[in-house]
Amino acid sequence: MLALAIESSCDDTAVALHGGDGPVGERRRSQAALHAPHGGVVPEIASRDHARTLLSLVDALLAETGTDPASLGLVAYTRGPGLVGALLTAASLAHGLAYGWGKPLLGVHHIEGHLVSAFLDAPGGLPAHVPFLALVVSGGHSLLVHVRDLGCYEILGATRDDAAGEAFDKVAQILGLGYPGGPAVSRLAESGRPGAVVLPRPLLRAPGYALSFSGLKTAVRRWLETRPEPDEQERADLALGFEEAVVDVLVAKTRRAWRSLRLGRVALVGGVSANRRLRAALERAAAADGLRFLVPPPALSTDNAAMIAALAYFRRGDALPPLAAPHPWARARWSLAELSAPSDGDLRVA
C-alpha cells in the first residue's frame, strides 16, 4: 500500500510517497529565496507559490517513481497547524486528487508528522518504539511531549511566548543576518568565544517544563544597546551566547522530564533539531543517563512530506472518502493534545 502525501504548512512545498517498507520518494521546493527580501515568511507569497508548484511536484514524483495513481492506497495532506492559506492549497489539491482517483483521504497533524520523522529509518516506525519523550522545536512550536503511543500524547510543557526557532529568526533580524535566521545565527556563533557573552537562561530553575524565549531575545537587544558598533568578533560572541542559552534551557528541561518519567528513549524533532549544538548537547546528556537518542537527519528535520506520508501510512485506517472528510479542511491552530481525547473538534472552526 502506497500513501501519497502533500505538505504545505508554511514555506516548504513537498510531496512524498511511503510504502510498508519505508519512504519511496519525495519532491520538495524551498521558498527561502522568495521570502528572504522580506526578512521572513509572507503568507500570501507562500500560498501562491504552493498553488503554482504543487501539482507539478506530484506529477514529477509519480513519473520518477513509476507510480500509477491506481496503485495508491490513499492521499494524505497536512491539515494543520500552519498558515491557513498555505494549508488550504494542499487540502484543495488532495481533495481533488482523492476524488478524481477514487482514493480515500486523510488530513494529518503536522507536529505528529515531526514525531514520526525520527523513526523513518527505524524498523516498524514510531509505533514500534513507544513510549518515548520528544522535544519538538521549530519556528512555530517548542514543546515537550510524552509519546505514549501513536495518537496518544501528553504535552508536558510548551513555550509561553516565542518558540525557539522564532527566537532564532528574531535574533537574526536584530543582528542583520537575514532569512532564514536560525542557520545564519549558528554560522556566526561558530566564531564566537565560549563564555564571552553570558545571557539569561529563562525559567531554567523554575519548576515544571514551561519554556520562554522572548526575554532572551530582549536580552540580546539590550546587550547590543551597550555596544552601538560591535565588531565582528563581538557579534559572533553574542550569537554564541544566545545559542548556548537556548540549548542549555532546552536540554535541562528535557533532561528533567525524562528523569521524572523514567523513559529509555528521547527524540529531538522539528526544524531547530538541525542545530548542531543542540543535537550534540542533547545526545551527550542522553548518553550520560543511558537513554537512546533519536533524531532525524538534517534533511528531514525541517518541514517535509516524507514524514507526512509515513504518518499517513500508520494512520491509514482513519482515511475516509473525500466527500466524507471532516471539516474544516485546514486548521491553522490545532493542539497535538486534541488527538488524544475524543471531542467534536472536527466540527469547530479551529
Residue, then its C-alpha position, 0 to 999 in steps of 0.5 A: m500500500l502506497a500513501l501519497a502525501i502533500e505538505s504545505s504548512c508554511d514555506d516548504t512545498a513537498v510531496a512524498l510517497h511511503g510504502g510498508d517498507g519505508p519512504v519511496g520518494e519525495r519532491r520538495r521546493s524551498q521558498a527561502a529565496l522568495h521570502a528572504p527580501h522580506g526578512g521572513v515568511v509572507p503568507e500570501i507569497a507562500s500560498r501562491d507559490h504552493a498553488r503554482t508548484l504543487l501539482s507539478l511536484v506530484d506529477a514529477l514524483l509519480a513519473e520518477t517513481g513509476t507510480d500509477p495513481a491506481s496503485l495508491g492506497l490513499v492521499a494524505y495532506t497536512r491539515g494543520p497547524g500552519l498558515v491557513g492559506a498555505l494549508l488550504t492549497a494542499a487540502s484543495l489539491a488532495h481533495g481533488l486528487a482523492y476524488g478524481w482517483g477514487k482514493p480515500l483521504l486523510g488530513v494529518h497533524h503536522i507536529e505528529g508528522h515531526l514525531v514520526s520523522a525520527f523513526l523513518d529509518a527505524p524498523g516498524g516506525l514510531p509505533a514500534h518504539v513507544p513510549f518515548l519523550a520528544l522535544v519538538v522545536s521549530g519556528g512555530h512550536s517548542l514543546l515537550v511531549h510524552v509519546r505514549d503511543l501513536g495518537c496518544y500524547e501528553i504535552l508536558g510543557a510548551t513555550r509561553d511566548d516565542a518558540a525557539g526557532e522564532a527566537f532564532d529568526k528574531v535574533a537574526q533580524i536584530l543582528g542583520l543576518g537575514y532569512p532564514g535566521g536560525p542557520a545564519v545565527s549558528r554560522l556566526a556563533e561558530s566564531g564566537r568565544p565560549g563564555a564571552v557573552v553570558l545571557p539569561r537562561p529563562l525559567l531554567r530553575a523554575p519548576g515544571y517544563a514551561l519554556s520562554f524565549s522572548g526575554l532572551k531575545t530582549a536580552v540580546r537587544r539590550w546587550l547590543e544597546t551597550r555596544p552601538e558598533p560591535d565588531e565582528q568578533e563581538r557579534a559572533d560572541l553574542a550569537l554564541g551566547f544566545e545559542e548556548a542559552v537556548v540549548d542549555v534551557l532546552v536540554a535541562k528541561t528535557r533532561r528533567a522530564w525524562r528523569s521524572l518519567r523514567l523513559g529509555r528513549v528521547a527524540l529531538v524533532g522539528g526544524v531547530s533539531a538541525n542545530r548542531r549544538l543542540r543535537a550534540a548537547l542533547e545526545r551527550a546528556a542522553a548518553a550520560d543517563g543511558l537513554r537512546f537518542l533519536v533524531p532525524p537527519p538534517a534533511l528531514s528535520t525541517d518541514n517535509a512530506a516524507m514524514i507526512a506520508a509515513l504518518a499517513y501510512f500508520r494512520r491509514g485506517d482513519a482515511l475516509p472518502p473525500l466527500a466524507a472528510p471532516h471539516p474544516w479542511a485546514r486548521a491553522r491552530w490545532s493542539l497535538a493534545e486534541l488527538s488524544a481525547p475524543s471531542d467534536g473538534d472536527l466540527r469547530v472552526a479551529 
